[in-house]
Amino acid sequence: MSSHTDRHGFRLSDLIPESLQSGLQRTVIHIIFVTIAIVAVIVVQADLLGKIPTAFSLGSLGGSTQVTPPTSASPLVIASIATPATSTELSRQTDSHTNIPTRPRTDIITYVVEGGDSFTGIAAKFNLTLETLVFSNPYLNDDVHSLRPNQRLLIAPVNGVIRYVQKADSLDSLAKFYKVDVDAIVNWPGNKTDLSTLKPNEPVVSKMAENSLLMIPGGTRGIVGRPVVNIPKQARFVVSDAGPGQCTGGYSGGAVGSGTFAWPVSTRSLSGNNYTSVHLAVDLAAALGQAIFAADSGVVTFAGWSNWGYGNMVVLDHGNGWQTLYAHLSQWNVGCGQSVLKGNIVGLGGSTGNSTGPHLHFEMNINGTRPNPFAYLPQ
């Protein structure tokens, strides 16, 4: 232990006998270690209890240690540890995937017909009406039975009409004929040519080449289909374009229908075109060679090949204003003037004529109009 010397050369150790100095040093060192231990305990307790004593003092290294503990008026408080709330909800992560919306199509595209296609199926594939598909392909002459594999069809982007521009066309005449506003034609983004500067009666060919394609969204028109032709059993009546299967007529008597109808096929489902304004019949599922039945009793007035695109066809006159027609048969099993009862086989399923796959084209005629067969077949 080093001795303290004041400025006059006097040392504090001179007052202590040398025999006591070594014991005193050990005592002081002991006091220092005890004091450090006490301070450490106080600090740890204060840290754990969240409360540091208001005051403590240490004497000189050679003196006593004085600690001032917390007063009884300030009780120690141990903070409670909050228990996390439990939840039954699942934790979900944010989906960072970005959905990019698909832009609607505005251009006209081409579709190549495949085997088994129907106008109804093609129209549904592109979310269009059957009328839009037929009206946009004028070479079909509104005949849905003119469909052939490998045909190229124009597919409109929206319901309406695709028009081949003609010399006499004006915005006003087109809008009037297709029952739309002029602005619908002018503002359609798929019509690349700027028609906004055209006067209503000015020829469109002043802006577009003749036979250019012009989209008329929302456009519609009347049907240019074949007329409904009755082939009566009583009178001798020949339809010039009906085909070699037409009977000469002049039949008296024979079976008469009840006015209630049965399904002409055992498979009661649609397969192809449904009943629409351009298809006044239904295409029913019928496999190649499947039996086709008479929907009601009657007399055969057509049995054989049809020039209407129906291929092999049978027509029954039911003697009460009703006629039924069965088309695209692989063969017919009845002959002209024959009486047929409801449920008799009139032919076999096929795909003759304008057809892309086996099915039965079933048509009903009541006094010159063709209603929807589904309204008369049992449910």
C-alpha positions as a printed Julia matrix, in Angstrom:
379×3 Matrix{Float64}:
    0.0     0.0      0.0
    1.43    3.29    -1.06
    1.78    5.99     1.64
    0.15    9.36     1.31
    2.61   12.28     1.6
    1.4    15.85     2.22
    3.11   18.89     0.8
    5.35   19.26     3.93
    6.9    15.78     3.49
    4.8    14.24     6.26
    3.5    10.75     5.56
    0.25    9.34     7.05
    1.97    5.96     7.55
    4.39    7.58    10.0
    1.52    7.7     12.56
    0.85    3.92    12.27
    3.3     1.44    13.65
    4.73   -0.83    11.03
    3.48   -3.89    12.92
   -0.14   -2.76    12.32
    0.16   -1.55     8.74
   -0.14   -5.02     7.07
   -3.3    -5.91     9.06
   -4.85   -2.55     8.31
   -4.28   -3.04     4.61
   -6.09   -6.37     4.7
   -9.02   -4.8      6.59
   -9.41   -1.97     4.09
   -9.27   -4.36     1.14
  -11.91   -6.54     2.77
  -14.19   -3.52     3.33
  -13.8    -2.5     -0.31
  -14.83   -5.94    -1.62
  -17.8    -6.13     0.75
  -18.92   -2.68    -0.3
  -18.69   -3.58    -4.01
  -20.72   -6.74    -3.38
  -23.45   -4.81    -1.54
  -23.67   -2.23    -4.34
  -23.93   -4.98    -6.94
  -26.76   -6.67    -5.06
  -28.68   -3.39    -4.74
  -28.27   -2.6     -8.44
  -29.46   -6.07    -9.5
  -32.49   -5.89    -7.2
  -33.37   -2.44    -8.46
  -33.15   -3.62   -12.04
  -35.34   -6.64   -11.37
  -37.93   -4.78    -9.36
  -38.03   -1.75   -11.61
  -37.18    0.58    -8.71
  -33.76    1.95    -7.89
  -33.32    3.05    -4.24
  -33.64    6.76    -3.82
  -30.18    7.16    -2.3
  -27.14    5.33    -1.18
  -23.76    6.66    -0.13
  -20.36    5.16     0.21
  -17.98    6.38     2.83
  -14.33    6.7      2.18
  -12.49    3.55     1.33
  -11.24    3.47     4.85
  -14.59    4.25     6.51
  -17.98    2.66     6.88
  -20.56    2.13     4.12
  -24.04    3.63     4.5
  -27.01    2.5      2.35
  -30.42    4.15     2.4
  -33.02    1.51     1.53
  -36.49    2.24     0.05
  -38.98    3.53     2.6
  -41.89    1.43     3.71
  -44.24    4.02     2.2
  -43.03    3.03    -1.25
  -43.74   -0.7     -1.56
  -42.04   -2.58    -4.31
  -44.38   -3.49    -7.16
  -43.61   -6.34    -9.51
  -45.12   -5.51   -12.92
  -47.35   -8.21   -14.25
  -46.47   -9.73   -17.6
  -49.36   -9.46   -20.02
  -50.4   -12.74   -21.58
  -50.83  -12.42   -25.36
  -54.43  -12.74   -26.47
  -55.14  -15.97   -28.27
  -56.93  -15.85   -31.63
  -58.59  -18.51   -33.69
  -58.12  -16.5    -36.9
  -55.61  -17.74   -39.41
  -52.73  -15.53   -40.32
  -52.73  -14.82   -44.05
  -49.97  -13.41   -46.16
  -50.59  -10.74   -48.74
  -50.74  -12.05   -52.29
  -48.35   -9.91   -54.24
  -49.44  -11.35   -57.6
  -50.67   -8.7    -60.03
  -53.71   -9.58   -62.13
  -53.48   -7.98   -65.55
  -56.97   -7.59   -67.08
  -57.54   -9.02   -70.53
  -58.43   -6.38   -73.06
  -61.55   -7.08   -75.12
  -60.9    -8.02   -78.72
  -61.75   -5.36   -81.32
  -60.41   -6.93   -84.5
  -62.08   -9.37   -86.88
  -60.5   -12.83   -86.97
  -60.92  -15.99   -89.09
  -61.94  -19.44   -87.88
  -61.47  -22.67   -89.86
  -64.39  -25.09   -89.44
  -63.49  -28.53   -88.09
  -65.32  -31.83   -88.25
  -68.07  -31.99   -85.63
  -68.46  -28.18   -85.47
  -71.86  -26.52   -85.46
  -72.81  -22.89   -85.79
  -74.17  -22.93   -82.25
  -70.92  -24.39   -80.9
  -68.72  -21.94   -82.8
  -70.84  -18.99   -81.7
  -70.64  -20.12   -78.07
  -66.86  -20.54   -78.32
  -66.51  -16.84   -79.17
  -69.39  -15.66   -76.93
  -71.46  -14.51   -79.92
  -75.05  -15.04   -80.99
  -75.78  -17.44   -83.82
  -77.25  -14.52   -85.79
  -73.96  -12.57   -85.53
  -72.04  -15.55   -86.92
  -74.44  -16.09   -89.81
  -74.98  -12.42   -90.69
  -71.22  -11.8    -90.76
  -70.67  -14.45   -93.43
  -73.04  -13.47   -96.25
  -72.03  -16.31   -98.59
  -73.94  -18.67   -96.25
  -77.24  -17.05   -97.35
  -78.45  -17.4    -93.75
  -78.4   -21.18   -94.12
  -76.84  -22.83   -91.09
  -76.84  -26.12   -92.97
  -74.2   -24.86   -95.38
  -71.45  -25.48   -92.82
  -68.53  -27.55   -94.13
  -65.2   -28.66   -92.66
  -62.29  -26.38   -93.69
  -64.63  -23.44   -94.37
  -63.24  -20.11   -93.24
  -65.65  -18.04   -91.16
  -65.27  -14.39   -90.19
  -65.57  -14.01   -86.42
  -66.77  -10.64   -85.15
  -65.31   -9.25   -81.88
  -68.78   -8.45   -80.5
  -72.38   -9.14   -81.43
  -73.41   -7.31   -84.57
  -72.65   -7.61   -88.28
  -69.48   -7.63   -90.37
  -70.2    -5.74   -93.58
  -68.35   -5.93   -96.89
  -68.36   -2.27   -97.9
  -70.3    -1.62  -101.13
  -70.25    1.41  -103.43
  -73.73    2.51  -102.41
  -73.05    2.3    -98.67
  -73.2     5.45   -96.56
  -73.14    5.81   -92.8
  -76.78    6.82   -92.85
  -77.93    3.88   -95.02
  -75.92    1.35   -93.02
  -77.21    2.66   -89.68
  -80.8     2.52   -90.93
  -80.5    -0.96   -92.47
  -78.79   -2.52   -89.44
  -80.84   -0.58   -86.86
  -77.97    1.2    -85.07
  -76.78    4.77   -84.52
  -74.19    6.24   -86.86
  -71.94    6.89   -83.86
  -71.82    3.15   -83.09
  -70.1     2.6    -86.45
  -67.88    5.68   -86.37
  -66.64    5.17   -82.79
  -65.89    1.46   -82.94
  -62.11    1.19   -82.28
  -61.74   -1.86   -84.53
  -62.71    0.19   -87.58
  -59.24    1.56   -88.21
  -60.36    4.11   -90.8
  -61.39    7.51   -89.43
  -65.0     7.91   -90.55
  -65.76   10.9    -88.32
  -65.28   13.39   -91.16
  -67.74   11.59   -93.45
  -71.09   13.25   -94.04
  -74.05   10.96   -93.27
  -74.94   10.49   -96.95
  -71.38   10.44   -98.3
  -70.23    7.08   -99.74
  -68.09    5.08   -97.32
  -65.87    4.04  -100.25
  -64.48    7.57  -100.28
  -62.62    6.51   -97.1
  -62.43    2.72   -97.48
  -61.85    0.41  -100.42
  -64.81   -1.5   -101.8
  -65.26   -4.91  -100.1
  -63.28   -3.76   -97.08
  -64.56   -5.19   -93.78
  -66.57   -2.81   -91.61
  -67.75   -3.8    -88.13
  -71.25   -2.66   -87.19
  -71.56   -3.39   -83.44
  -75.09   -4.2    -82.3
  -76.31   -4.46   -85.89
  -79.07   -6.86   -86.92
  -81.31   -7.47   -89.92
  -84.06   -9.72   -91.26
  -83.52  -13.36   -92.19
  -82.93  -14.36   -95.81
  -83.77  -18.02   -95.33
  -85.73  -20.47   -97.41
  -89.51  -20.16   -97.14
  -91.48  -22.7    -95.16
  -92.86  -25.17   -97.67
  -95.68  -27.58   -96.91
  -95.61  -30.86   -98.76
  -99.25  -31.97   -98.37
 -100.37  -35.52   -98.81
 -103.71  -34.73  -100.45
 -102.83  -32.48  -103.38
 -100.3   -33.19  -106.09
  -97.74  -30.51  -105.4
  -94.1   -30.41  -106.43
  -91.51  -27.98  -104.99
  -88.99  -27.36  -107.77
  -85.86  -27.29  -105.6
  -86.86  -29.82  -102.93
  -84.88  -32.71  -104.4
  -85.53  -36.19  -105.72
  -86.95  -37.41  -102.42
  -90.12  -35.36  -102.82
  -93.33  -37.34  -103.17
  -95.96  -36.41  -105.75
  -98.79  -36.26  -103.21
 -102.42  -37.08  -103.89
 -102.69  -39.54  -101.02
 -106.05  -40.07   -99.36
 -106.71  -41.57   -95.98
 -103.81  -42.88   -93.98
 -102.75  -42.41   -90.38
 -103.64  -39.18   -88.56
 -101.65  -37.76   -85.68
 -102.92  -37.17   -82.16
 -101.38  -33.7    -81.84
  -99.1   -34.81   -79.03
  -95.52  -35.71   -79.86
  -92.85  -38.15   -78.71
  -89.09  -37.79   -78.92
  -87.79  -38.93   -82.31
  -84.58  -40.29   -80.7
  -83.91  -42.2    -77.5
  -81.07  -39.81   -76.59
  -82.95  -36.75   -75.45
  -80.25  -34.13   -75.76
  -79.1   -31.33   -78.01
  -76.1   -31.91   -80.27
  -75.4   -28.94   -82.5
  -77.63  -26.01   -83.31
  -80.44  -25.01   -81.02
  -83.63  -23.26   -82.11
  -82.94  -19.65   -83.14
  -84.18  -17.12   -85.67
  -81.74  -18.51   -88.23
  -82.27  -22.16   -87.31
  -85.97  -22.93   -86.91
  -85.32  -26.46   -85.72
  -83.21  -28.38   -83.2
  -80.23  -30.67   -83.76
  -80.62  -33.72   -81.54
  -77.89  -36.18   -80.58
  -78.07  -39.26   -82.79
  -75.22  -41.66   -83.5
  -74.53  -43.05   -86.93
  -77.07  -45.81   -87.56
  -79.2   -45.0    -84.49
  -82.94  -45.54   -84.92
  -85.03  -42.44   -85.69
  -88.71  -42.67   -84.71
  -91.88  -40.96   -85.95
  -92.81  -38.24   -83.41
  -96.5   -38.8    -84.23
  -98.6   -40.84   -86.65
  -98.89  -39.64   -90.25
  -98.26  -40.18   -93.95
  -94.87  -39.93   -95.69
  -94.7   -36.98   -98.15
  -90.91  -36.9    -98.6
  -88.43  -39.78   -98.48
  -84.97  -39.48   -99.99
  -82.36  -36.88  -100.94
  -83.04  -33.19  -100.26
  -81.48  -30.3   -102.16
  -81.89  -28.02   -99.13
  -78.66  -29.23   -97.53
  -80.54  -31.77   -95.4
  -79.14  -34.84   -97.14
  -81.41  -37.86   -96.74
  -84.7   -36.62   -95.33
  -88.16  -37.84   -94.35
  -91.26  -35.63   -93.95
  -94.48  -36.81   -92.32
  -97.86  -35.11   -92.79
  -99.9   -35.77   -89.65
 -103.24  -34.84   -91.22
 -104.08  -32.18   -88.61
 -102.04  -29.21   -89.8
  -98.77  -30.56   -88.38
  -95.75  -31.85   -90.31
  -92.46  -33.16   -88.92
  -89.1   -33.32   -90.73
  -86.17  -35.68   -90.05
  -82.88  -34.82   -91.81
  -79.22  -35.89   -92.29
  -80.24  -39.58   -92.17
  -77.8   -42.26   -93.21
  -80.81  -44.02   -94.76
  -84.58  -43.75   -94.9
  -86.79  -46.72   -94.0
  -90.16  -45.51   -95.34
  -91.62  -44.67   -98.76
  -93.92  -42.07  -100.29
  -97.58  -42.35   -99.25
  -96.84  -44.86   -96.49
  -98.82  -44.62   -93.25
  -96.53  -44.49   -90.2
  -97.54  -44.83   -86.56
  -96.01  -42.91   -83.7
  -92.82  -44.65   -82.63
  -92.21  -46.43   -85.93
  -88.68  -46.24   -87.32
  -88.5   -43.81   -90.26
  -84.71  -43.92   -90.78
  -81.27  -44.13   -89.2
  -79.05  -41.41   -87.8
  -76.36  -40.03   -90.09
  -74.43  -37.0    -91.35
  -75.55  -36.61   -94.96
  -75.98  -33.23   -96.63
  -74.52  -30.12   -95.02
  -73.37  -31.67   -91.77
  -70.08  -31.91   -89.89
  -71.04  -34.92   -87.75
  -73.86  -37.41   -87.05
  -77.02  -35.89   -85.57
  -80.74  -35.52   -86.27
  -82.1   -32.24   -87.59
  -85.68  -32.23   -86.29
  -88.14  -29.65   -87.53
  -91.86  -29.08   -86.87
  -94.33  -27.21   -89.06
  -97.82  -26.09   -88.08
  -99.84  -24.45   -90.83
  -96.78  -22.84   -92.42
  -94.88  -21.74   -89.3
  -91.97  -23.53   -87.65
  -92.18  -23.38   -83.82
  -89.57  -24.55   -81.35
  -89.85  -28.35   -81.07
  -88.77  -28.24   -77.42
  -92.08  -26.57   -76.65
  -93.95  -29.69   -77.84
  -91.7   -32.59   -76.88
  -92.3   -34.16   -73.45
  -90.02  -32.95   -70.67
